[in-house]
Amino acid sequence: FGRLASLIPMATLAAILVIVSYNMSEWHAFKALLKAPKSDVIVLLTTFFLTVVFDLTLAIEIGMVLAVLLFMKRMAEVSNVSVITRELEDEEEKPDSNAIDRKQIPEGVEVFEINGPFFFGAASKFENQMRNVEAPPKVRILRMRNVPAIDATGINTLKSIYSDSKKQNITLILSGVHTQPLYAMTQAGLFNLFGEENIFGNIDDALDHAREKLGLPKLGRPKDFIPSVKREMKI
């Protein structure tokens, strides 16, 4: 085969390489990543520039270092500190009024609660867990009250979950979205993709919307309702 390949004109081989390079570039993904959070865009463009100007090895090394530094910065921004005093230690721990086991979940509705920053590792694990569900529900609620931050991988995971849900004719609802994830999702076009009517500030409103989709009566917010995110309104 090598002898025959040597007979192929260089112009033909060059054209083949151009097509292969174009297909491998995944420019659609590159274009979508430009709408990701600024920190991810910085890593993307820096790595791309170093790959073109220098070489791939150097680009990967510097890209990894940048990703780690930006990850540490992002984690520092979403961290919080609690003050513990002797008076507080003597008080009994208050039960979580927003705990999902205290809510009435209708049949045909599944609630997935994400805890912690929705970054690359957690996003991959969450996507695999969702795909392991045997019987698909009619309504799927993603509860994000404990998600302080999201990155480009998390954004792409939400897009993938939305596409899978749409193919299976499943209504996808978001609940308890905080400021940084909401901003990142809006920049990436997810706010319009999901639809304003499917994004809620708390689980009670999200469950009522699910009941409405199933033709069931709404229950409203409980008397001991406590907001789970800073802005308590449908966004």
Beta strands, then each sheet from edge to edge (+ up, - down):
strand 1: 109-115
strand 2: 139-146
strand 3: 171-175
strand 4: 199-200
sheet 1: 1+ 2+ 3+ 4+
end
